[in-house]
């Protein structure tokens, strides 16, 4: 059997830290069940990120729907900053006590993946970025990983099931194993070209057997104008100066008239590599850097009990509003009873925390992942990465 929790386990509250289970037993025995409000806040982000992209809401709503709870939240794909509340649950504590572990897990990892993808897409400066990292994670997580990579900004995903989740055809080129089975890169490419439909772009992987420069010329001469791109997945042990390898390949292709053949790269590409490689590269396949993105460390804390502001030490008590100026983007976190008024720039503030669940009823339609992705691209445009 696979060592995974199924959907029923999560919905039944079995994916919970045991102290919540024991807490619930005691509260029931003592008849204590206050009406509380609990908010989700991240005090800091990994690797000194200045901002993050909120993700995981769709699964949160699936977990909470039908329960006697209400939820205020920012929309999925919204950029937020440290110490800003992004979600608030309202209800009797016994009704959601055992879900804290699962709720945090749903948003912590999703937000980390979406944010990392957004950062790669920003650094790529308009070039294509494809999620290639599912093979580095447990397969049960693949659709979650690639869905959040996509909404964060990736242009495509590699896994078949992930494509179904986001409503897009998955993207891919060819594996080294295929080339080895065929005996040579050129033979593999010719077979690919003969068998697969024209709608699949002809992209040759060129680092299996020979030097990249000579293999690039081999496949370009074999396929001619039908060759869309070549992909370099050169292992680090053979890579040396990757930019110089790409520069040499580009020179040789252009010298022989293959100006239209694009260069794709993959294999251990970091954020820092992207600006260096951009002058030569048309698309990136990003694997572990996105699929193994650091989580955003939210906490869930009660801030209000029976209408009275109350929180543990180190937390600001009371319900809050999160506001953003519609013109200059200035942001404010205020007690819920206070109005932000008008911004100093002359424009008005909008409230970012919206009620999406009321007494267990979901008030919003499921949002298409493409629309969430467009929000992320819009909100991250021009933002500093450090």
N, C-alpha and C positions, 0 to 999 in steps of 0.2 A: 504494500500500500504506500501511497505518497504521504509524507508527513505534513499534511496541510489541514487547515480548518476549512470546513465547507460553509456555505452561506447560512445554513441552519445553526451551526455552532455560534456564529457571530450574532445572529438575530436573537438567539436564546441567552446571550450574555455569558457564554462559556469562555470567550476570549477576554478574560478580565484578570487583573491582579487579584490574588486571593484575598487581600485585605479588604477589597470592596465587597466581596461576597460575604465575608464575616461581618463587615460593617452593616450590611443590609439585614442580616439576621438579627443583630442587636437592635437596630432601629425599629424593626418590626416588633420585636419582643417588648420594647419599651413604648411603643405607640408614638414614636417621634418621626414626623414626616413634614418638615417645614416647606413652604413655598420659597424657592430660592431662584436666584439668577446667577449663572456661572459664565464667565467670559474666557475667551481664548486669546492669549497674547504671547508674542515672542519678544523677549527682552534683547536678544541679539541674534545675528545671523552668522552662519559658518564663513570662514575664510575672509572675514571683514567685508562681506557683501553689504553695500549700502541700502539695498532694497530687496524685496522678495515678491514673488508672484503667488497669490493665494490659489490653492487647488485642493481638490478632494471633496468639494461640496456635494456633487451629485451622489457620491456614495454615502455621505453623511445623511442626506435626505432619505435615501433608501433605508438606512438603519433606523431613523427616527419616525418615519411616517407611520401613522396609526397609533402612536403613543400619545398620551395626554400632555403634550409638550408644545412649546412654541420656540421658534428660532429666528433671531435676527442675525444677518450676516452680510458681508460684502459679497459682491458677485464673483463667481469664479473667474480667474484671470485678472483680478484687480491687483495693481501694485500697492504694497503697503510697506510700512517702516517699523523699526523697533518700538515697542511699547504702545502700539496702536491695537485696540480691540478689533478682531476680525469676525468673531462669532460670539453670540450670547444665547445660551439656552435658558428658558424659563419653564419651571414646572416643580412638582413635588419631588424632593430629592430621591425618594425611594424609586421613582419611576425611571431615573436614568443613572443612578449610582453605579451599576455594574457595567455601564457602557463607556465610562471614561477612558479606559485603556484602548478600546477599539476606536473611539472617536479621535483620540490623539494620533493613533497610528494611521488613520485614514488621511488626516491632513498634514501630518509632519512629513511623511515620505513623499506624498504627491506634490507638496509645495516645494520641497527640495529639488525634485526632478524638473518640475516646470520652470523653476528659477534658473537652474543650470542650463536648461535648453534655451531659455531666453537670453542668457549671457552669451552662449555660443552663437546664436543667431545675430545678436548685436555685433559681435566681433567679426562675423563673416561678411558684414557690410553688403547685404543683398545677395550673396551667393547662397546656393542651396545647401541645406544641412539636413541630413537624414539620420534617423535613430537606428543604430546598428548594434545596440548593446544587450538585447534580450538574452543572448546566449551566455551572458555572464551572471545571470540571476536565475532563481528558481522559476521554472516554466509557468507555474501558476500565477506569477507576478507579471508576466510579459505584457498582457493587454493593459494592465494598470500603468506600467512603466511607459509604454509607448503612447498610450493615450495622453498622459501628462507631458511627455516629451513633445508631442504634437501641439497641444494647446499652448505650451510654452514658447513655441516658435519653430520647431522642426518642420520642414516641408513635407516629410514623409516618414513612414515607418517600414520596417522590414518583415515583420511577422504577419502571416496570413490572418490570424484571428484579430490582431491589433487593427488591421485594415478594416475588418468588419465593424469593430467598435467605433472607429472614427468616421466611417463612411467613405473611405478612400482606398484606392488600389494600393497594395503594398509595393515597395520599391526594392530592387536588388539587381546585382550584376551576375556574377558567376563565382562559385567557390573554387579554391585550389584543388579540392578533391575531384571536381569535374575535369579539370585540365589534366591532372595526373591520370585519371581513367582514360582520357582520350589520347594521351601520349605526348601531346604538345599543345602549346597555347593556340597556335594557328589552326590546328585540327579542331580543337574545342570551339573556337570562334566560328569556324565554318559550319560545324554541326549546329551550333546555336542559331546561326543565321538561316540555315536550311529548314529547321524544325519549328522554331517559334514564330509567332505572328509578328507582322511588321510593327504593330503598336508597341512592342517591347524594344526600347532603344538598344542598339548594339554597343555595349560597353565591355571592353576587353580588360581582364585582369592580367597584368604583364610581369609579375615578379616571381612566378613559380619556378622557372628553370634558368632563365638567361638574364643577362644584364638588361636593365630597364630600357636603356637607349635602343639597343638592337632589337629587343622584343617589341618595342613601340613601333619601330619601322616595319618589322615583320607583319604585324597585324594591320597596320595602315595600308601596306601594299596589298595584303590579302583581301581586304574588304573595301578599300577605296572609299567612295563617298558614303557608303552605308555605315561606316564606322562613326558612331556619335562621339565616343569618348574612350579614354583608357583610364584604368584605375591602378594606382600604385598603393600597395599595401605592404611596402618594404618593411621587414622586421627591424627592430631597433638594432639588433646585433650586426646587421648588414647596411644600416642606413647611412651612417656618417653624417654628412651635411645634407639633409633632405632637400633644402632649398636648391643647392647646387645640382643635385640629381634631377630635380624637376626642371631647372633652368636648362640643363643639357638636353633633356628629352624635348622640351619645347623648341629649342634651337634646331635640333635635327629634324623634327617634324615640319617646322616652318620652312626650313631650307629646301625641303623637298616638296613644298606646296601643300602640305596637310594642315593648313591654317585653321580649318574648321574643327579639327579633332580637339575636344576639350580634355582637361586633366582633372581627374577626381582623385582624392586621397583618403586613406583610412588607416587605421592601425595605431592606436595609442596617441591620438592627436589631443593635445591639451589646449586650454584657452589661450595660453601664451603663444602657442604655435600659429594660431590663426592669422594675426596681423602680419606675421613674417611671410606666410605662404600665400596670402591673398593675391599678390600681384600675378601669380602664375596659376592659381587653382580656381576652378569653376564650381566645385561642389565638394562637400565633406561628408564622410560617413563617420559618425561619432558613436563610439561604443561605451566602454566602461565609464568614461568621464561623466556621461549623463545617467546611465542606468544605475551607477553606484554613487550618484550625487549625495552629498551630505544632507541629512534631514534638517529641516528647520524645527528647532526645539521649542514648540509651543508648550505652554502650561495651561491647564484648565482650573480656574479658581472661582469659588463662590465669592461674590462681591455684594450680595443683597439677600437678606433673610426676612421674609414676611414684610417686604417694603422698607426695611431698615438697612441703610448702608453698613456692611460688615464684611471685613476681609482679613486674611492672615497678615502677619507682619511682612513688609516688603511689597505689599500690593495696595494699589489705590482702590478704596471701597466705592461702592455705588455704581449704578448704571451710567453708561456713557454714550455720547454721540460722537461719531467720527465724521468730520466735515472736510470737503475739498472745494476750493474756489474753482468755479467753472471757467475762469479765464486764466489766472496766473498759476493755479495749482497749489496755492498755499493750503496747508492742512492744519486742522485743529481737533483736539480731543477735549470734550467738555462734559460736565455733569449733564445728565439727560434733560434736566429741567431748564438748562441755560440755552439761549439761542446764540448762534455765532454772529448774528447781525450781518452787516455787509462787509466785504473785504476792503482793505485799504486801496486796492486797485480800482474799486468802483463796481466790481461784479458781485454776484451772489454766491453763497456756499451751497453745495448739495450734500445731503446726508448719504453716506456710503453704506451704513448699516440698515438693511431693509428686512422687513418681516417676510420670510419665505415659507414658514410653517406656522400654522395657527391651530392649537389644540389637535395636533396630529394630522391636519389637512395641509397638503402641499399646495401653496398658492401660486407657484410659478410653473411654467411649462419647461420640459427638459430642453436645455440649450444645446444647439448644434456645436460640436467641438470646433468646427471651422469658425464660427462666430466668436467663440471664446478666444481662439488663437488670434483673430483679428483685433480683439480688445487688448491682448497682451502686446502685440506689435505696436499698436497705437499708444499704449500707456508707457511702454519702455523706450519709445523713440526719443533720442536725445539725452537719456539718463546716463549719468556717470557710472562706470563699472567699478570704480574704486573710491 
